[in-house]
Amino acid sequence: MSRIDRRFAALAAEDRPALVCFVTAGDPDTDTSLSIVKALPSAGADIIEIGMPFSDPMADGPAIQASGRRALRAGQTMAKTLDMVRAFRIDDSETPIVLMGYFNPIYTWGPERFLDDAKQAGVDGLIIVDLPPEADDELCIPALARGVSFIRLAAPTTDDRRLPAVLANTSGFVYYVSILGVTGTAAPDTALVAEAVTRIKRHTILPVAVGFGVRTAGQAAAIGRTADGVVVGSALVNAVEGSLDAQGRATDMTVTSVIATVEDLAAGIRTARSDAAE
């Protein structure tokens, strides 16, 4: 079993959903970003999703776009992102790490080289939002051959005819996009999300995690009643942005602001199933 598989199995035994925390690599700078990532597990993150900064992030809303610009201005590169994972793995060999982003930087790096380097660094999975199933030979199949999960997105528009193609080579978990549009721009309708999660689970035994638009502990708890995981990103990058000084630099509050947000979300998500039982 992969680290992702083991984590979801352990959480299923506890009857609680996973808290998946997204942060952008290098935001607001490389050292602060690494400090945030290292602190996430003890704050309650079950899986860490690290965004690979890209200049044209078409699926991301304003908050995550801004975090990517901050990271790129601070000099973040693919090499530094992989080094961040290596540094994290020195002290943590269990928390799953998923890289999320776009194919262009990977193509520039070289897909085979990227996969080898990511595997060596300690990456467990990839979410590449602009590679459809029809392009599985580009990255998905080679990733699976190396034991790196390829996590696919399913959207409200992914109907039962399309879903088998989306799920065909998916591993680790299925990422359900809870809203139409980009990240962090609307709140999910929890009733519709529950229906969608139930429908997807009729087609796969993989865990289903829900993201895009989840900002509060209450939303996380509500979605976690049916989903196997809840992904939070914009709330965390907003915490970074809100802690910066007038020049956009990290302050003494940057790491603590993010961690406080994660702790609040973790406390909420741990009530998801107990509230439902009552």
Buried (B, 14 or more C-beta within 10 A) or exposed (E): EBBBBEBBEEBEEEEBBBBBBBBBBBBBBBEBBBBBBBBBBEBBBBBBBBBBBBEEBEBBBBBBBBBBBBBBBBEBBBEBBBBBBEBBBEEBEEBBBBBBBBBEBBEEBEBEEBBBBBBEBBBBBBBBBBBBBEEBEBBBEBBBEEEBBBBBBBBBEBEEEEBEBBBEBBBBBBBBBBBEEBBBBBEBBBEEBBEBBEBBBEBBEBBBBBBBBBBBBEBBBBBBBBBBBBBBBBBBBBBBBEBBEEEBEBEEBBBBBBBEBBBBBBBBBBBBBEEEEE
